[in-house]
Amino acid sequence: MIGPEDVRAAAGLLTGVAERTPVRYSRALSELVGVPVHLKCENLQRTGSFKIRGAYVRLVRLSDEERARGVVAASAGNHAQGVALAARLLGVPAVVFMPTGAALPKVDATRAYGAQVVHVGSSVDEALLAAQEHAASTGAVLVHPFDHEDVDAGQGTVALEVLEQVPDVRTLVVPVGGGGLVAGMAAAVADRPGVRLVGVQAAGAAAYPASLAAGRPVPAAAMSTMADGIAIGLPGTVPFELVQAHRVAVRTVSEEDLSRALLHVAERSKLLVEPSGAAGVAALLADPQAFASDGGPVVVVLSGGNVDPLLLMRVLRHGLAAAGRYLQVRVRTVDRPGALAALLQDLARLGGNVVHVQHLRTGADLGVDEVGIDVQLETTGPDHCAEVLARLREQGYRLAP
């Protein structure tokens, strides 16, 4: 297994290639948790995520003969961009297999760095199978996104920077997909017994908790999450051994937690992150007391910022709803002239800002003399949502369940 010396060697190779990303203090999260909380901004890294670190270390250590054969990778977007940039810097031909539903900005960026993009399958796991077949048939070197010592050592350099930027750090909170980042960081701090690591997975794509319980990598029971950057169905052998050996705790967060975290980081820290990059913040928001026990600074890694604008709009709306600041309700009322106008006036008096209205005249749940009005409105918080619903009922409106 790799150790601190391997990560330090990788850091030397990354000089002038990877950015030393900033660490920012979060007053809002610090007040919530009760100890200082800092954000390690790998969303500001080259290519928009930490992935350039591991990709470059892997490629720079290839022999001349291996480089001449070219490299192949599989990714939903962040590893793709890291490999593409590393390949361009080193003059290596690169082919990247990406799921058919990969975010367009990530696809375009990968091509812009000079890699050939091939769409296949609907998940990173399917794209990885295609990449392995390509490597076997062409002789190209497979650059695995997380299951290789050089890749994990490169990712672990994030922790070395944190140790210099927040020397008294006690807890590192890290998003987890295949496990390369958290494993590399665990290796980096292996000689610092006072530092603990907490990995965070999306509950809809969480393979690590079951794998750690079984003592071996096992497939995730489900694969459904907005956090495509950590939607990996099976832990890698190399990172799993490190995570297990260093007793890294792995927590899970819901989709609501992820969307609230993305909104929180955007509003309070003025930073743009993708859902997977916000997983660590999601864990703090969901259970702040779990991170206060060590009594020292917490550093949360914002692992990536490559979010599709269309997804960003949906996630922000979801986050507003989860935070009680966006209300969607169907009102059933008598079908008569002025009914819609009266409802909108009532909502205005209640302080709700209507952003969308749909008027339904027919439906299985509607009577002959009824209409359904779907309303989406901005509110000021959970208490305001409850007040709006209660007042509507008091005024005789029937609300669909």
N, C-alpha and C positions, 0 to 999 in steps of 0.2 A: 504494500500500500504506500501511496505517496505520503510525504510528511512535510513539515515546515521548510526543510531545505529545498525540496522540489519546487515548492511554491515560490520561494525566494529566487531560485534559478529562473523560473518562468518570468518573474517580474523583471529580471535583467534583460530578457529577450524582448519585452514589451516596451522598453524605453524608447520614446519617440513615436510609438505606434498607438498605444492606448492612452486616453486622457486620464489624468488624475482627477476624478470627478469630485465635486464639492460635497461636503456634509453640511446640512442645514438644520438648525435647531427648530423644533416645532413646539411653540408655546401651548397651542391647543391640545396636542396629544400629551404633553408633559403634565398639564393640569388634569387631564382625564386619568392618566395612569398613576400620577403621584410621584414620579421620578423623571429626571431629564430624558427626553426622547429626541433623537436626531434622525434625519433622513439622509441616507447615502444615495446620491442622485445618479444612478447608472442610466436613468432615462436621458441624461445629458451626455452620455458616452458616444463616441463615434459609432455610426450606424443606429443609434438610438437604443442600444442595450449593451449589456455586459458581454455579449457573445463574441465580439471581436477578440477578446482576451484569449479565450480557449482556442478559437479557430486559428489565430495567428501562431500561437505556440505550436500547435499541431503541424501546421504547414511549414513553418520555418525549420523544423527538425526533420523534414523529409530529405531523402538523398536526392542528388541531381537526377538520377534515373527515375525515381518515383515522381518527381515534379514533372518530368518530361511526359509521363503517362497521364498526367492530369488528375484532378480530384473530382469526387462526386459527393453530394450531401443531400439530406432530406430535412425539410423544415416547414413550419407554418409561416415563417417570415424572419424572425430575429437571427437564428443561426444561419439562415440563407444569406442574409446581408453580411454577417460576419465572415462567412467563408468567401463570399464574392469579393469583399474588400481585401481580405488577406491574400486571396489568389491574385488580385490585380497588383497589389504591392510587390508580390514576389514573382510576377510573370508566369503564373501557373494557369492552364486552362481549367475551367470549372463548369460543371453541370449540376444543377440543383433541382431536385424533384420536390414539388410543392402540392398540397391538396388542392383539388379543384375549387374549393371555396375559400382559398387563402385571400386575405385582404389585398385589394388592388394596390394600395400604396406600397405595401411590402413587396409585392411582385415587381412593380415598376422600379423600386429602389434596387432590388437584386439585379435586375437587368441593367440598370444604369451603372452598376459597379462592374459590369462586363461578363457576368455569368449567363450561361444558357439555362433558361427555366423550362421545365417540363411539368405539366400538370397531370396528376394521377391520383386516383382514390379520393376519399372524403376525410382522411385523417392523416396525422403525421406518421402513425404506425404503418399505414398502407404505403405512404410515400417512401418510408424507410425500406420496406421490402423491395420496392422498385429500384431504389438506389443500390441496394445490395446486389440485386440481379445485374444492374448495369456495371457495377464494379467487377463482378465475376466474369462477365462477357467481354469487357473491354480492357481490363487491367488497370482501370482508374483506381486511385486510392480513396477508400471510403473515409470521409471525415465525419465520424459519428457525432451527433449533437451533445452527447453526455457520457457515453460508455467508453472512455479512453483516458489513460492517466495524464497524457499531455494536455488534453482539453480541460480536465478537471483541475490540474495544476494552474493553468492559465486563469480559469474562473476564480480560483482561490485568491488571486492577487487583490481582489476586492477587499478581502479581510485584512491584508497587510496594510492597505491604505487606511482602513478604519482604525487599526491599532495605532497608527501615527496621528490620525486626526482627532480621535477620541481615546486617549491612552487609558482612561479608567473605565472603558466600556465593560459592562457586565453581561449584557444579553444582545445577541445578534438575531434578528428576525428576518427570515429569508424565504421568498417564494420558491416552491418546489414543483418541478414537473418530472423530468427523468432523474433529477438529483445532482447534476454536475456542479451547479453553483454551490449548493449547501455542502456537498461532499468536499469540494475544493476548499471552501472556507473552514470546514471542520479540520481539514489537514493543516491549514495555515495556522490555526490557533491551538494545535495539539499540545504545544509546549506552554500554553497559558491556561492552567487549570481553573482560574477564576472566571473564565469566559464561557458562557453556555450558548448553544445554538438552538433556535426553535425554527423548524421548517413549517411552511404553511401551504396546504393544497386546497384547491376547490373541491368541495364535497362531492360535486358531480363528476369528478375525475380524479379520485384519490386512491392511488395504488399503494402508497407507502404504509399507511396504518395497518392494513391487512398483511402486507409483506413483512413488516417488522414483527407482527404477532406470529406469523408462520415461520419466521427465521430464514426466509428465502423470497426472491422476487415472485410475486403472483400478480396476474392481471387485475386491473380495476374492474369492479362489478358493473360500473356504468361509465359512460363517456358523454357527459352533457354539461357544458359550461361555456360561458361567454369568454372565459380566460383561455384563448387558444394557445397562448405562449406556454402554458403549463398543462395542457391537455394531452398527457402522455399516458398510455394504457399500461405500461410495464416498466418498472424501475430498471436501470442499467445495472449490470453485475458489478462493475467497478465502483460506481457511486454508492450502491446499496451496501457493499462491504464497509465503506468508510462511514456511512451514516449509522450503520449498526455498531461498528467498532467504537465510534465516538459517542454512542448513546444519544444521538440527536432526537429530540422530541419533535413529533410532527402533528400539527393541529389541522383541522379543516374549517373552512368558512363557506357560507351559503352564497348564492347569487345575489341576494339582497345585501349581504355584508360587502361583497365586492363592489357593487354599484354605489353603496353609501361611501365606501372608502375612496373610490375614484372622485366622487363629488367633493368629499372632504379635502383631498389633496389639492384639487383644482381651486376650491374656494379659499381654504385657509393657508395653503403653502404656495399658491400661484404656480403650480407645477402640473404639466400635462403627462399623465401616465396611462398605460393600457391596463385593462382589467387584471392581467396576470401581474403586472408591476405593482399593483395596489394590494396584492394579497396580504402582505405583512401588515399594512395599515388596517386592513379589514379585520385581522385577528385582534389587534389592539382595541378597535372599536367594539368588537363583539364581546370581548372579555378582558377589560383593562386590568382587573385585579390579578390576572394570571401572570402579568409581566411586572408587577410591583414587588414581588417577594424578594428579589435579590438586592433591592435597595440602591442599585447603581444605574448609570446611564444605559438606555436601550438605544440601539441603532437599528433602524428598519431599512432594508435594501429596497429601493424603488428600481426594480430590475429592468424595466423597459418602458419606453414612451411611444412606441410605434402603433398608435391606435387609428383604425379606420374612421374617418369623420362620420360616416353613416352609423357605425356602431357606437361612436361617441355620443351622438344625439340620442340613440335609444337608451344607452346606459345612463346618461345623465337624467333622462326622464324617469327611468326606473329608480335611480338613486333619489330623485326628488320625491317620488312616491313612497319609497322606503323610509325617507326621513319625515314623512307627513307633510310635505310641501307641495304635493301635486295630487289632486283628487279626481278620480274618474267615477261617475255615478250615472245610473239610468233612472230617470224619473218617469213614472206613469201618471198621466193626468187626463182629464176629460178633453175630448177633441172638439174644441170650440175656437173661434177666432180670438186671437189675443193671448191664448194660453202660453205660447212660447215666449212672447214678449213679457208676460207677467212673471214667468219663471226667471228670466234673465234679470229683470228688475229686482226680484227678491234676492238673487245671488249677489247682485251689485250692492244692495243694502247690507248684506252679510260680509262684505269685504272680500269676496272671491273674485279673482280676475279670470274671466272665461277666455280660454284660448282655442277651444274647438267645440262645435255643436253639430250633432247629427239628429235629424227629425225623422222618426220611424212611424209610418202610418199603419203598417201591417206587421204581424208577428204572432207566433204561437202563444205567447204569454200576454197578448193584448186583447182586450174586449172590443166589441164592435164600435163602441163610442169612445175608445181610448187611443192615445198616441204615446209612443215612447220617445223620450228625449235623452240622448246620450250626451253628457256634458263633461268636458275636461277643464279643470280650473286650477290656477295656482293659489296656494294657501300659505299661511305663515308658520304652520307647524301642526303637530298632531292635535293639540287642543283646538285649534281653529277648525281642523277637519271635523272633529267630533261635534263642535258647535254648529257648523253648517248643516251636517246631517240631522242633528236633533231639531234645529229650527225648521228645516224643510218638512220634517214629519209633523211638527206642531202646526204648521200651516196647511196641513191636509194633503201634502204630496205623498204618493206611494213610491217607495224606493225599491227597485229590484234587488234581490239578494245577491 
